Amino acid sequence: AAGCPVALSYDAVRGDLVGRYISALAKGATIFAYGGLSGESDVRLPLIPAVRGDIGLRAYSTPNFSHDPARRRRAVATILPWLADGRVRPIVDRVFPLRGWRDAYARLRSGEQIGKVVVAVQ
């Protein structure tokens, strides 16, 4: 909701982005750093605001879950009910037919999408 502090941040950008949103995080919030859209491999975490806000930083990698069958089962068992009941809804930017895969790729390369770019296989 507008004006409410953020308890969980999924950061796909890295670099200095955290410094731009750290003031919006709730006390005790967690940042999951999982991507590198900035082209940088580091996360620059402003230390004083992070310490004062009790902010946690977790590095996340999908292969850590997908290559470990037990972790994958736990993750799927947790996430599927959230998808089914609507607690988690992916944001879809645009859906392309399979024959439009080049356009879908161009959309991704543009960096203008907000949400997922989907190629529908029918």
C-alpha positions in Angstrom: 0.0 0.0 0.0 1.2 3.5 -0.7 3.2 5.0 2.1 3.9 1.6 3.8 7.5 0.6 4.3 8.7 -2.3 2.2 9.6 -5.5 4.1 11.1 -7.4 1.2 13.0 -6.2 -1.8 13.9 -8.3 -4.8 16.8 -6.4 -6.5 17.6 -7.5 -10.0 19.7 -4.5 -10.8 22.5 -4.3 -8.2 25.1 -1.5 -8.3 24.0 1.6 -6.5 20.2 1.0 -6.8 19.9 0.0 -3.1 21.0 3.5 -2.1 18.0 4.9 -4.0 15.4 2.9 -2.2 16.9 2.0 1.2 14.9 4.8 2.9 11.6 3.1 1.8 12.5 -0.2 3.6 10.9 -1.2 6.8 13.0 -1.9 9.9 14.3 -5.4 9.6 13.6 -5.6 5.9 15.5 -8.1 3.7 17.0 -7.4 0.3 17.3 -10.4 -2.1 20.0 -9.5 -4.7 19.5 -11.9 -7.6 20.3 -10.1 -10.8 22.8 -7.8 -12.5 20.8 -5.6 -14.9 23.2 -2.7 -14.1 26.0 -4.8 -15.5 27.8 -4.6 -12.2 28.5 -7.6 -10.0 28.5 -5.7 -6.7 25.7 -4.3 -4.5 26.6 -1.0 -2.9 24.8 -1.1 0.4 24.8 2.2 2.4 26.1 0.9 5.7 24.8 3.4 8.2 21.2 3.3 7.0 21.4 -0.5 6.7 22.7 -0.9 10.3 20.2 1.5 11.7 17.4 -0.1 9.8 18.5 -3.7 10.7 18.5 -4.4 6.9 19.5 -7.9 5.8 21.0 -8.7 2.4 20.8 -12.1 0.8 22.4 -13.2 -2.4 20.0 -15.4 -4.3 20.6 -17.8 -7.2 17.9 -20.0 -8.8 20.4 -22.8 -9.6 20.9 -23.1 -5.8 17.3 -24.4 -5.7 16.9 -25.9 -9.1 19.9 -28.3 -8.7 19.1 -29.5 -5.3 15.9 -31.7 -5.5 15.0 -31.3 -1.8 15.3 -27.5 -1.9 13.4 -27.4 -5.2 10.5 -29.5 -3.7 10.3 -27.2 -0.7 10.3 -24.0 -2.9 7.6 -25.4 -5.2 5.5 -26.6 -2.3 5.6 -23.1 -0.8 5.1 -21.0 -4.0 2.4 -23.0 -5.8 -0.3 -22.3 -3.2 0.6 -18.6 -3.3 0.1 -18.6 -7.1 -3.1 -20.6 -6.9 -4.7 -18.3 -4.3 -3.4 -15.0 -5.9 -1.1 -13.9 -3.1 1.7 -13.9 -5.7 0.8 -12.7 -9.2 3.5 -12.3 -11.9 3.3 -9.0 -13.7 3.1 -9.6 -17.5 4.4 -6.9 -19.7 3.4 -8.5 -23.0 2.6 -11.9 -24.5 4.0 -12.9 -27.9 3.0 -15.9 -30.0 5.8 -18.4 -30.6 6.3 -17.1 -34.2 6.9 -13.7 -32.7 9.9 -14.8 -30.5 12.2 -12.3 -32.3 9.9 -9.5 -31.3 9.8 -10.8 -27.7 13.6 -10.9 -27.6 13.8 -7.3 -29.0 11.3 -6.2 -26.3 13.6 -7.7 -23.6 16.7 -6.2 -25.2 15.0 -2.8 -25.2 14.8 -2.8 -21.4 11.5 -1.0 -21.6 9.3 -3.9 -20.3 7.6 -3.7 -16.9 7.1 -7.3 -15.9 7.6 -10.6 -17.7 7.8 -11.0 -21.4 6.0 -14.2 -22.3 6.3 -16.3 -25.4 3.1 -18.4 -25.7 3.5 -21.9 -27.0 0.2 -23.2 -28.3 
